[in-house]
Amino acid sequence: MTQDKARVAVFGAGYVGLVTGACLADLGHTVTVRDVVADKVTALSRGNVPIYEPELDALLARNYERLQFTLDVGEAIEGAEFVFVCVDTPPTYAGDADLSRVWTVVDELLRLAQGAIVVMKSTVPVGTGEKVRAALDARGLDHVGYVSNPEFTAEGTAVRDFLEPDRIVIGAFDGQHGDAVERLHAGIDAPVVRCDVASAEMIKLAANAFLMTRISFINEIANVCELVGADVTKVAHGVGLDHRLGSYFLRAGIGYGGSCFPKDSLSLKQLAANSGYHFQLLSAVIEVNELQRRRVVAKLEKHLGKLRGRRIAVLGLAFKPGTDDMREAPSLVIASRLLAEGANVRTWDPVADARTLLTGADQCETALEALDGADAAVLVTEWPELGELDWGDVRRRMANPLVVDGRNFLDPAEMRALGFVYEGIGRAAPPFAGLPETPERDAETEAEAAS
Ligand SMILES: NC(=O)c1ccc[n+]([C@@H]2O[C@H](COP(=O)([O-])OP(=O)(O)OC[C@H]3O[C@@H](n4cnc5c(N)ncnc54)[C@H](O)[C@@H]3O)[C@@H](O)[C@H]2O)c1
């Protein structure tokens, strides 16, 4: 299918909206990205990208002639043939997806031209398309099309994922609208899944739930490996070579986080519950993930005893490498638990800033600064920088050589050869190494630990 170059509006200049806008511009379309946050729009208009996403800066710069940023709805939808909805859908207190921003956008589209198509990229519960369709009709916009086109990009590789996707899912009420959205993607070589709107919405939620299930599954296997003396990295390798299973999402660790998996699993669980179905497997997946992060604290306590007054370096804060996104990052739970136990927490991340989220912790400029004098280090996000550290030097700087590697990122044999007590996830665990000396604490540290 080919498509003349189109005029596209994108609502939401976040992780998905910016990548969508930049990639559609790269395909030759003219794109106006609209957001409600003035600082974001001003920064983008000046060529400054407010998020960290590899390749995005270059892509935006390369296509600046076809890209505009605005706060103004009228400017965005003027002459738009497609309106992509890329606003955030965070969880409500009830765990359902909060669609308030989606509804705001629907209310903002009153002047959409005949023949325009609203394309839903935000992750929404199944049934949302039906409701939006009815709302558009009720507002006299029955001449406007609606297509569900869920987004599968992963932060850190989003640009490549958009331009080289595994598939493009297009769910439409009217086949012609689906055709138009398919043509808009001309230039991208990928299978296209055409279906009804509800199925497209479910494909997104089911795909995420399946990926999370694999993560929680291998984490439970890892926990059993620790008890029976097997090595989960070898187990995952052996399992993943089975072509029926594949090796993706079989890396044991401290569990998933981020802006999508936690909220989307909860949203699917509640969608099922609201529909009268108890989704037991998904409930277990969520609970395993929650417990997995907390096991880190037990691993530290095994070697350090009570953590009060201990200095712990938390290495990596973003929910995964390649992004600055702190939403639902496991580091927040781990650092908060350590702070609650009275530990002195020093954190480091190359791009993410958690100073306002973890007010009780000290965020350091370098990993070495966080590690200096530490009683233990917890590797939370597998940033490549951590693989490049001179761990021999780290060993000399730390007060006590305990490393809990939450991502099985470091080589246990090398770490032990350097004199570390190394604890991975689902790997043969070292015996209790004997408590290190309690650090001498001055009155100020003592008071901090007690408060
Ligand atoms: N982040 C991901 O990698 C990813 C991947 C797949 C799907 N999704 C889904 O895509 C959606 C967007 O996620 P995100 O991570 O980009 O969120 P985000 O929070 O990074 O960005 C959302 C943007 O929408 C803006 N916004 C809110 N109301 C608006 C309005 N009325 N008009 C214009 N802009 C408005 C916000 O100011 C914000 O900049 C969510 O539903 C998410 O679940 C995200």
The ligand as a Gaussian input file, in Angstrom:
#p B3LYP/6-31G(d) Opt

LIG

0 1
 N        6.003000       4.569000      27.479000
 C        5.978000       3.519000      26.671000
 O        7.006000       2.967000      26.303000
 C        4.660000       3.001000      26.145000
 C        4.657000       1.909000      25.268000
 C        3.446000       1.446000      24.773000
 C        2.262000       2.069000      25.150000
 N        2.297000       3.117000      26.017000
 C        1.030000       3.785000      26.354000
 O        1.004000       5.023000      25.635000
 C        0.353000       6.031000      26.418000
 C        1.275000       7.214000      26.614000
 O        2.374000       6.774000      27.375000
 P        3.658000       7.699000      27.589000
 O        4.653000       6.866000      28.305000
 O        4.004000       8.352000      26.320000
 O        3.057000       8.801000      28.592000
 P        3.754000      10.179000      29.006000
 O        3.230000      10.490000      30.360000
 O        5.208000      10.112000      28.779000
 O        3.159000      11.214000      27.947000
 C        1.832000      11.602000      27.911000
 C        1.786000      13.057000      27.476000
 O        0.426000      13.423000      27.217000
 C        0.292000      14.778000      27.600000
 N       -1.148000      15.125000      27.678000
 C       -2.027000      14.927000      28.686000
 N       -3.235000      15.408000      28.350000
 C       -3.127000      15.916000      27.085000
 C       -4.014000      16.548000      26.182000
 N       -5.299000      16.754000      26.499000
 N       -3.536000      16.940000      24.989000
 C       -2.269000      16.743000      24.631000
 N       -1.359000      16.143000      25.458000
 C       -1.791000      15.741000      26.662000
 C        1.049000      14.851000      28.897000
 O        1.346000      16.174000      29.261000
 C        2.291000      14.029000      28.542000
 O        3.304000      14.844000      28.001000
 C       -0.079000       5.333000      27.703000
 O       -1.392000       4.869000      27.566000
 C        0.889000       4.170000      27.801000
 O        0.342000       3.095000      28.533000
 C        3.464000       3.598000      26.510000

